[in-house]
Amino acid sequence: MTSDIGQALDWVEQGQRRLEEAVAALREEAVGEPSALPGWTRGHVITHVARNADALVNLLTWARTGTPTPMYARPEQRNADIEAGAGRALAEQLADLRESGRRFADVATSMSPQAWQATVRNAQGAEMPASRVPWFRVREVWIHLVDLGAGAGIDVIPDDVALELLRDVAGWMSPKLDQAVSLRPDGHPPVTVGPDAEARATVAGPANLMAGWLVGRGDLGALRCEGTVPTLPRWL
């Protein structure tokens, strides 16, 4: 296991624990109340995170065995599974979250160096090395901890996780912008998002608040801006 994979799995463990604690602290009726995601209850968010763990286990199984095992058997399966599980009682939701997280951790820790380098396909059909899967799970547990709408804001995301998220999303977003922006997370080197040209605007501030803005979970007004900052495309 490379150091990057090991670091990502540590971040997964931390985020999974925080998410389980947040769900365990909910009132029974709160699971059916709105989350921070439009149209989703907290039950939708919890179920989604659990089913995502199983979907990523499928990719790791693919990498280990060489037998193509997509994240979802059918394109519509993801949404159907979320809807089917969203209305369950809190105790069942929490048990599912814990058990699915444990399944992911068990499979991830049993991967060989060769398996981590195997090529799999994400939900959009794009090829990638299996070594990317832990980072996908990092994003899932930490961002949806915020989406749960149970008191955790974007500032709960650790600085190192937020910085990696910022870099990841900036790379995805760069081809989609016509104007370059210099992102300046406090205490870290700047990251340019947008075309390979001189940035006409800068955005500075804590890495977690900046990452939150990039992924649509934060307000640009909480950051320090100079110049005209373009409207960002919707992330995922």
Backbone hydrogen bonds, N-H to C=O, Kabsch-Sander energy under -0.5 kcal/mol:
donor,donor_aa,acceptor,acceptor_aa,energy
6,G,2,T,-2.4
7,Q,3,S,-2.7
8,A,4,D,-2.4
9,L,5,I,-2.5
10,D,6,G,-1.8
11,W,7,Q,-2.2
12,V,8,A,-2.3
13,E,9,L,-2.4
14,Q,10,D,-2.3
15,G,11,W,-2.6
16,Q,12,V,-3.1
17,R,13,E,-2.1
18,R,14,Q,-2.2
19,L,15,G,-2.5
20,E,16,Q,-2.6
21,E,17,R,-2.3
22,A,18,R,-2.1
23,V,19,L,-2.4
24,A,20,E,-2.6
25,A,21,E,-1.3
26,L,23,V,-1.5
30,A,27,R,-1.0
31,V,27,R,-0.6
31,V,28,E,-1.0
32,G,29,E,-1.1
33,E,30,A,-1.4
35,S,40,W,-2.8
36,A,147,D,-2.8
40,W,37,L,-2.2
42,R,33,E,-2.2
43,G,31,V,-2.2
45,V,41,T,-1.7
46,I,42,R,-2.7
47,T,43,G,-2.4
48,H,44,H,-2.5
49,V,45,V,-2.3
50,A,46,I,-2.1
51,R,47,T,-2.8
52,N,48,H,-2.3
53,A,49,V,-1.6
54,D,50,A,-1.5
55,A,51,R,-2.3
56,L,52,N,-2.5
57,V,53,A,-1.9
58,N,54,D,-1.7
59,L,55,A,-1.2
60,L,56,L,-2.0
61,T,57,V,-2.6
62,W,58,N,-2.2
63,A,59,L,-2.2
64,R,60,L,-2.1
65,T,61,T,-2.5
66,G,62,W,-2.6
77,Q,74,R,-1.7
78,R,74,R,-0.6
80,A,76,E,-1.9
81,D,77,Q,-2.9
82,I,78,R,-1.9
83,E,79,N,-2.4
84,A,80,A,-2.3
85,G,81,D,-1.5
86,A,82,I,-1.5
87,G,83,E,-0.5
88,R,85,G,-1.5
93,Q,89,A,-2.4
94,L,90,L,-2.9
95,A,91,A,-2.2
96,D,92,E,-2.3
97,L,93,Q,-2.5
98,R,94,L,-2.5
99,E,95,A,-2.8
100,S,96,D,-2.6
101,G,97,L,-1.8
102,R,98,R,-2.1
103,R,99,E,-2.2
104,F,100,S,-2.2
105,A,101,G,-2.2
106,D,102,R,-2.6
107,V,103,R,-2.2
108,A,104,F,-2.7
109,T,105,A,-2.2
110,S,106,D,-0.6
110,S,107,V,-0.9
111,M,108,A,-1.2
116,W,112,S,-2.0
117,Q,113,P,-0.8
117,Q,114,Q,-0.7
118,A,115,A,-1.3
120,V,128,M,-3.0
122,N,126,A,-2.4
125,G,122,N,-2.0
128,M,120,V,-2.3
130,A,118,A,-2.5
131,S,116,W,-1.6
132,R,129,P,-2.1
133,V,130,A,-1.8
136,F,132,R,-1.7
137,R,133,V,-1.8
138,V,134,P,-2.1
139,R,135,W,-2.3
140,E,136,F,-1.7
141,V,137,R,-2.4
142,W,138,V,-2.1
143,I,139,R,-2.2
144,H,140,E,-1.8
145,L,141,V,-0.9
146,V,142,W,-1.2
147,D,143,I,-2.0
148,L,144,H,-1.3
149,G,146,V,-1.5
153,G,151,G,-0.7
156,V,153,G,-2.2
157,I,154,I,-1.4
162,A,158,P,-2.9
163,L,159,D,-2.4
164,E,160,D,-1.8
165,L,161,V,-2.4
166,L,162,A,-2.7
167,R,163,L,-2.2
168,D,164,E,-2.4
169,V,165,L,-2.8
170,A,166,L,-2.4
171,G,167,R,-2.0
172,W,168,D,-1.8
173,M,169,V,-2.6
174,S,170,A,-1.9
176,K,173,M,-1.8
177,L,174,S,-1.4
181,V,193,V,-2.8
182,S,201,A,-2.6
183,L,181,V,-0.7
183,L,191,V,-3.3
184,R,203,V,-3.2
186,D,205,G,-2.4
188,H,185,P,-2.2
191,V,183,L,-2.8
193,V,181,V,-2.6
197,A,195,P,-2.4
200,R,180,A,-1.3
201,A,180,A,-0.6
202,T,226,E,-2.3
203,V,182,S,-2.5
204,A,224,R,-2.8
205,G,184,R,-1.5
210,M,206,P,-2.2
211,A,207,A,-2.8
212,G,208,N,-2.2
213,W,209,L,-1.9
214,L,210,M,-2.1
215,V,211,A,-2.0
216,G,213,W,-1.2
217,R,212,G,-3.5
218,G,212,G,-0.8
222,A,219,D,-1.8
223,L,220,L,-1.9
224,R,204,A,-3.1
225,C,223,L,-0.6
226,E,202,T,-2.2
229,V,227,G,-0.8
236,L,234,R,-0.5
